[in-house]
Amino acid sequence: MHLVMPWFLPLASFAAWLGVRAAHDLRIEGETGRRNAWWMLVLMFLPLFFWLIAQFISD
């Protein structure tokens, strides 16, 4: 298996890391902050998830 778009992995990982940090900060704000934190995690992990899918689809 060879990596497809290896340059995208650091960008997607950085976006996911930023999402985790932002979600951690939002979680402290109460109930709406917790709901927004979950959405932040889902949205920020999508690029990494799509990159992983591309690794297996490309074969």
Secondary structure, DSSP 8 states (H G I E B T S, - for coil): ---SSTTHHHHHHHHHHHHHHHHHHHHTT-HHHHHHHHHHHHHHHHHHHHHHHHHHHT-
